[in-house]
Amino acid sequence: MENEGFVSIKDVKDKREPHGELVSCEWNSYSSGMSMFSAVTDNRTLKKTENGWVIENEHKQEGTCHTKKLYRADDDMINKIALIAEKENLPAWDELYIDSQKDPRPMVFDYSSSAAIVLVYNDSAVGGRPKVSFNIQIDLANFFGGGSVIDEITQMFKEAMNDQALISSEELPVNRQGAFGPGGFMGMGIPQTQQQGEGAWVCSECGCSGNTGKYCPQCGSPRK
């Protein structure tokens, strides 16, 4: 399929290379619409600290909120992800590719989004570098039929990021620099209540906060 502008899971599944220990896993996503302050970024990182395994979730909604939450994670979560990665040869999925000129998916001009799973290995034991990353684009995984595999990993994150596992929550400074000046159009100040949005809600499915519409901009779940 490579000469047709596609590199699929089928093409890369047998490209196995030795790797050391899986030391971190990230689930990152971004979405943005046409309106001001619609850009939303979530970076969720499973990592080991001196106090055990945690998930750090940094959530940014342009001009409105910036939070960082820390959740206690099951020590076996990284092992479960490593088993999935080994079984499905996920590092090779980093090579999934569609030629933009031959992409059969419909183009959307008023909204953009992206999401990825990042696997980080310590390859020192196999003669490599201590930090080797593989970036798996979720939209490509879905397109080539691997969505259910990625869902297993994202579901682990969703289940782990619950109120009972919350260790800390921190509100960070927000950059309120609008597209045309501080605070909004043409440098006009926007009241705090308007920036935060009336009736803002937190998604019960993925934890995305600061939502103001009927649906979560991160995972698409309806407001409950």
PyMOL commands that set and color helices and strands:
alter all, ss='L'
color gray80, all
select helices_A, chain A and resi 2-4+9-12+77-88+90-95+124-126+138-143+147-160+163-165+185-187+192-196
alter helices_A, ss='H'
color red, helices_A
select strands_A, chain A and resi 6-7+21-33+40-49+52-61+65-72+97-98+111-122+132-137+166-171+177-178+181-182
alter strands_A, ss='S'
color yellow, strands_A
deselect
rebuild
show_as cartoon
